[in-house]
Amino acid sequence: MPVTADRIRRWHAELAWLPGRGVRSDVLIEAAGERFTVVTPGVRCDDCPLGTAHLAGLTLPGLANAHSHAFHRALRGTVQARRGTFWTWRERMYQVAGTLDPDSYLALARAVYAEMTLAGITCVGEFHYLHHAAGGARYADPNQMGRALIEAAAQAGLRITLLDTCYLAGGLSAEGVPEPLSGVQLRFGDGDGTRWADRVSELGADEHGLLAGHARAGVAIHSVRAVPPGQMRPVIAWSHAFGAPLHAHLSEQPAENDACLAAYGVTPARLLDRAGALGPRATVVHATHLTGDDIGLLGGSRTVACLCPTTEADLADGVGPARALAAAGCPLSLGSDSHAIIDLLTEARLLEMGERLTTGQRGSFRAEELAQAATMSGHACLGWPDAGEIAVGAYADLVTVALDTPRLAGTTAATALESVIFAGSAADVRNVVISGEDVVADGKHLLVADVPAALSAAITPLLTTA
Ligand SMILES: [Zn+2]
């Protein structure tokens, strides 16, 4: 095959947030192919080479949505119409899950991922458990649903980590006994951890866990409710064999803690620790209702905590101890989870707002810390440590937030990051570059022509049949 030189592209960012250097003006950014090769602040626009694209506003690295269930997007609005609990919400979610097949899931996920890229998200961690057909029947390719998600990400132009989720039990009984899967849940199950691992191995990951240029494999333990401790070993082993991220829902609801204590005599965090699931490659999602001992276990093992503040508010989960987790040693990342809204700037902001509401004090997190959770830490916990910062050698992902919008007009260069984190929204994202390629230009998605129409066309049939 002939060797083709990587295409050189150049941008001039009016303002850019650079790791360890804060917000800098007049930044010349160059990429060869999918990686940055030059990042130089203080270069006037007039001094840039011919063909350099100008980015007006504040340019950030790519945002990482570290926790997504793409199909939950179909529930937006319908689950807000009545009262209810996490558990009644889950019943409605199961109804939608029951209607999807590989074709309709591809269409839905493509539209949802396009909404994400419009919001500046350049990488998604898809916590995927909708593996099989109705009743648990295998598709001809047992990974057909997972492959639909990988294809959806390709069509929407963003990177994906497919967090293939082991989901074996329907919950824990009041006596602490694992209950069999039933109803729609039968679509989630592989029987046991070994059969789960056999199916995941058929995805065809290379030795580094890569599935394609834009996709890598990760694994997940759905929760201590859904995977008995004895079945966690194959999931953890798969993570170690491929250097793959390992994610798990943790202590989202007090009922989960109660059931775990009844079944095993320990908290969910202690159970995961005993199973060997915690560590720098592991991410626990939510981590809302924790004991001091739990926080020590998570921080001491350098486990990542992925908080999903808009979902946790929407489902009345509670406010997780974000500052305490960070202080204990946990890197923090963010996810839009149920997609009640898709806006990583809002997720980042709510991390600090949750602390303010629960402690009565302002300023637990600086804007830079919140931005880091939305970018670098999110990418790292999805297995892409070389993404999420505007630095030589990193993936060439750029997210430019316009500062001339009603929300952000009047922003000063000195506090541009504070303005964007504390007042910006997904609607202010104007340009998105992923791996050196334009995906969003002037607020328009270049690969999915009409994102609202694509969402509507994918969601409407699901709600009429669910
Ligand atoms: Zn989740």
Residues whose N, C-alpha, C, O or C-beta is under 5 A from the ligand:
A	BS01	ZN	D337
